[in-house]
Amino acid sequence: MIARRRQVALALTALLAAGAACQAQDHEPPERPGRPAPSADGSRGFTLVASGDVLPHSSIIDRARFDAGGTGYDFRPMLSGVEPVVSRADLALCHMETVYGADGDYTGYPAFKAPPEVAAGLAATGYDGCSTASNHSLDDGAQGIGRTLDALDRQGVRHAGSARTEAEARTVTVLRAGAAKVAHLAYTYDTNGYPLPPGQPWAVNLIDEGKILADARAARQAGADVVVVSVHWGTEWQDAPDDRQLALARSLTAARTGGRPDIDLILGTHAHVPQAYEKVNGTWVVYGMGDQVAGEMFNHEGAQDPRGNQSTLGRFTFVAPVKPGGRWEVKKAEFIPQLFDVDAGRVLNLNEVIAAGAELTGVRDRIREVVLSRGAAKDGLTMGQ
């Protein structure tokens, strides 16, 4: 174990050195270091990168304080290992699972309140938007939602899934990706038993098939070329998607208006472990991306489970329709295996660290096996770099 940790650290060091009433708001992602200039054929397509749960346990918060030199919190080094992949995408989406605290009142499990500096780390890494609907969205009530969305706004990171006002809840989050307008919708299965704030039934989007489809159709009517739905769902610690995930994926991807699918991509979070990618009814579904950032994870048996620090980045290359009004198709689907090294406090692109000499091929191969377990390879899913 010590030898493996040393190899990871050396590899990391080398890498670091090298509804119809809904409204739509467009957003042009700010230029960020590493993001490529539009290509000559940029009007014909774009790349979308998505990643799993950002779950700052107390150890993660402590690490960010250490990385800031003991004053404040700096989450940029923690995410720097995937910055090249994230920042080069035309559009990058994360999942911000927890809310933010204030004035040093920061906590980990079970009721999370992370430092708002997380938002600065996400922005510096190249994320344009994040889903914010999760079972931890109400860990600090409405004020937690407010602080979180305020912090993301200050960093220019868009958000979907929770809201400060009813008007915001009724507004479709639309981001620009090349010539395309991409709507981002987000929903969660539950809020850990915390009730929605009094008079604010719109504060967090809960999974409801009818609402999801109504929102997707409203987004399309508001001008979205591509509709992406993030869902916080599934059974924790289960590699395989559960029956509810499979059923909802089938029904959502089957929905069409005028012959065109209402939803173009589904991104799943929550299970703590990587789950399969699958093309369902012609639409890519990621059942679970796993935890991108988390402390040591313990499963339902109370055992430390390394799968809780394994995840994937999904990367989807869309091309514009030949005829106006047609579907933007995914011409290339990829996954990139990741590991959060709890000793180094860093997110690792496993392909990069393995190339640098770290003995992590077994972890990468396990992730690949799970991701491809429902036959996605036959539909063209490949492991990217």
Order of alpha helices (4+ residues) and beta strands (2+ residues): alpha-beta-beta-alpha-alpha-alpha-beta-alpha-beta-alpha-beta-alpha-beta-beta-alpha-beta-alpha-beta-beta-beta-beta-beta-beta-beta-beta-beta-alpha-alpha-beta
